[in-house]
Amino acid sequence: MDTDDLEPPPRPANAPRDLSVLGIGELEAYILSLDAEIARAREAIARKKAHQAASAAFFGGSFPTDEK
């Protein structure tokens, strides 16, 4: 018997966490970490939009976006 068989399979990185096992403080810390990640994603979007606008201004055109 291999010990790897006893370990649970790895969870995908984007899989939702089991919130029922977390205490109030842990849930609050989890929310803060999610807020920080959302802010980081919004900053990345702002940088990409600024880069896209600068490219459009330089090349005199518009570029397609991922927005639907």
Wavefront OBJ file of the C-alpha trace (Angstrom):
o trace
v 0.000 0.000 0.000
v 1.352 3.385 -1.006
v 1.034 6.302 1.461
v -0.013 8.550 -1.423
v -3.264 6.599 -1.521
v -4.075 7.781 2.016
v -3.747 11.495 1.249
v -6.749 13.359 -0.152
v -6.378 14.517 -3.745
v -5.165 18.089 -4.138
v -7.862 20.726 -4.340
v -7.917 22.934 -7.455
v -6.601 26.429 -6.737
v -9.910 28.090 -7.534
v -12.129 25.612 -5.682
v -14.370 27.199 -3.034
v -13.215 26.741 0.542
v -15.294 24.866 3.096
v -16.429 27.816 5.197
v -18.206 25.664 7.759
v -14.911 24.680 9.392
v -13.697 28.277 9.825
v -14.265 30.410 12.900
v -15.452 34.016 12.826
v -11.929 35.425 12.964
v -10.766 33.097 10.216
v -13.742 34.080 8.068
v -12.975 37.768 8.585
v -9.327 37.184 7.639
v -10.483 35.230 4.584
v -12.692 38.136 3.510
v -9.761 40.555 3.916
v -7.573 38.335 1.740
v -10.308 38.141 -0.902
v -10.723 41.938 -0.808
v -6.967 42.315 -1.319
v -7.048 39.930 -4.284
v -9.998 41.799 -5.818
v -8.094 45.087 -5.442
v -5.051 43.507 -7.094
v -7.175 42.309 -10.019
v -8.762 45.756 -10.404
v -5.305 47.370 -10.455
v -4.210 44.935 -13.167
v -7.307 45.824 -15.213
v -6.581 49.549 -14.808
v -2.967 49.040 -15.958
v -4.098 47.048 -18.987
v -6.707 49.654 -19.922
v -4.118 52.428 -19.619
v -1.713 50.458 -21.799
v -4.468 49.811 -24.323
v -5.414 53.518 -24.413
v -1.779 54.538 -24.850
v -1.376 52.064 -27.700
v -4.547 53.322 -29.366
v -3.366 56.922 -29.034
v 0.059 56.082 -30.438
v -1.157 53.968 -33.332
v -4.252 56.058 -33.997
v -6.843 53.381 -33.669
v -8.896 51.391 -31.284
v -8.337 47.854 -30.189
v -10.933 45.185 -29.492
v -11.643 44.429 -25.863
v -12.658 41.299 -24.020
v -15.798 43.027 -22.737
v -19.110 41.661 -23.915
l 1 2 3 4 5 6 7 8 9 10 11 12 13 14 15 16 17 18 19 20 21 22 23 24 25 26 27 28 29 30 31 32 33 34 35 36 37 38 39 40 41 42 43 44 45 46 47 48 49 50 51 52 53 54 55 56 57 58 59 60 61 62 63 64 65 66 67 68
